[in-house]
Amino acid sequence: MATTWQPALVSDELVTLTTRLGDPAKDLVILAEGNTSQRLADGRIVVKTSGSYMAEATADDFVVTEVEPLVAMMEDPARTQEDLTALLDAGEHDGVRRRGSIETLVHAAVQSVAPTAFVAHTHPTHVVGLLASVHAAGAFDEWVYSDEAVVIGVPLFVPYAAPGIDLGRLFLQRLRGYADEHGELPSAILLGNHGMVAVAGTAAAAEAITLMTVKGARVRLDALSIGGVQGLGEDTVAHYFERTDMVERRRNLAGMG
């Protein structure tokens, strides 16, 4: 089986990240929205199950799945959503059907382009609000404050596609294009009319990127409400990534650098 239920392989770090992002007070997800994953040493990923609540997640609410079959599915135009559902099915355990999230392809796509430790997908209200607006595609083209530049870097925007195999295919295509252009993965990926994905080397970084992106969305929405957004300009922040103090700040804030 490509997908199995192995709670013993689920780290406390992943469970903690999931419940922290699922905290209702943060307004990042509601009900069974959102999903998280962690890469294992053998290249497989541990990903949240479909229908489980992030706020209440335990090790039982994750499955382990292989990346290669999921990527092959995205690359094969003949494969369907039903094929994906079957591939993510880990069977019934303790009277419960365990199946990987419908958005597992997003997590697999990241790993196929450049292996990374954690991926976190959420639907923050302010981010979705901005990405459901006429400003969505260019909303994050310019940074609006310095810490945003340091923590999330240059985001990737992916237009809307139906969650599942359609989103997976478009996401993989856009992610490969970004990596070819920038030589690395984006830290934040913005999904039109949908939400966001944080890509990080640590669980703390995944949370930091998520929260900073939410703040960035709120700042933009506030600015738009009183006439429009005035960004910092590329020249203003271009040197940030060359300064030793900013590299250290990026490492401290987002676990990168």
Beta strands, then each sheet from edge to edge (+ up, - down):
strand 1: 3-4
strand 2: 35-39
strand 3: 45-48
strand 4: 62-65
strand 5: 89-93
strand 6: 96-99
strand 7: 118-122
strand 8: 156-158
strand 9: 188-191
strand 10: 195-200
sheet 1: 1+ 4- 3+ 2- 7+ 10- 9+ 8+
sheet 2: 5+ 6-
end
